[in-house]
Amino acid sequence: MMGNKGSYTVITGASSGLGYEAAKAFAGRGSNLILAARRKDRMEDLRREILEEHPALDVAVKVVDLSVPENVVHFYEDVKGYPLGTWVNSAGFGNYGSVGSEKPGKLGRMLRLNVEALAILSSLFVRDFKNVCGAQLINVSSCGGYTVVPDAVAYCGTKFFVSAFTEGLDLELKKEGAKMRAKVFAPAATRTEFGKAANDVREYDYDRMFGKYHTAAQAAALLLELYDSEKTVGLVDREDFSFILCEPRFPYAGESRCNQKK
């Protein structure tokens, strides 16, 4: 399945890992692309790789640091004129360590990127494209957005926000009768640059640190399974690595009489 022919898929965090592989996966479906990340050289390499296989596609590269608040709305304004069909918020990073050992600068950047930028871009995309037939917003959370993981409490907090926010948004869109869907993709351990960034190291051995993990390409394939489904959540079980497609998992007040009256 793919949205309107000729439409564009926006992918943030496209210079590596899941975002990089998701770009190739959507290109394989014939989608034009808008790739956003900080590292222009990596995105230009990806652009060339995609166009070698799919020369008819349009692949736009946008160099932007979305952890800088003033860049977020500027980026959206730069791309909203395209015929957008899908938006994948993949940009994000984590940190391993106790809450008391968090470095304020890194913690602030993580909150701004994982939470603030994602929420703002989601809100703007919904505002302008919620009635586009087949439109989808896919926000990348984590299995740590449904289970608190030791030594990653702050990171999990950001991903709990992503999961709850996106689940609630999809329920809101359904209630409004909007044509867009909002979905949560929640992978488990995935071999990307995440481990290096989270541990502030130059090298990170996934084979030594994890008994099992997905490659970024495997995770991107699962993301497309979620895209093709009618479910809201695509969650990788962090113990057995099975992939679960399901309805929202958080409690929803819905029509509770304790809600604010309109």
Salt bridges, closest charged atoms under 4 A:
GLU21 OE1 - LYS24 NZ 3.41
ASP45 OD1 - ARG48 NH2 2.39
GLU49 OE2 - LYS24 NZ 3.28
GLU53 OE1 - HIS54 NE2 3.92
GLU77 OE1 - LYS80 NZ 3.05
ASP78 OD2 - LYS62 NZ 3.14
ASP128 OD1 - ARG127 NE 2.93
ASP170 OD2 - LYS174 NZ 3.54
ASP170 OD2 - ARG181 NH2 2.85
GLU176 OE1 - LYS130 NZ 3.00
GLU193 OE1 - ARG39 NH2 2.98
GLU193 OE2 - ARG42 NH1 3.19
ASP200 OD2 - LYS103 NZ 3.95
ASP200 OD1 - LYS106 NZ 3.08
ASP228 OD2 - ARG29 NH2 2.70
GLU230 OE1 - ARG181 NH1 3.74
GLU239 OE2 - ARG238 NH1 3.69
GLU247 OE1 - LYS174 NZ 3.71
GLU247 OE2 - LYS231 NZ 3.27
GLU255 OE2 - LYS175 NZ 3.43
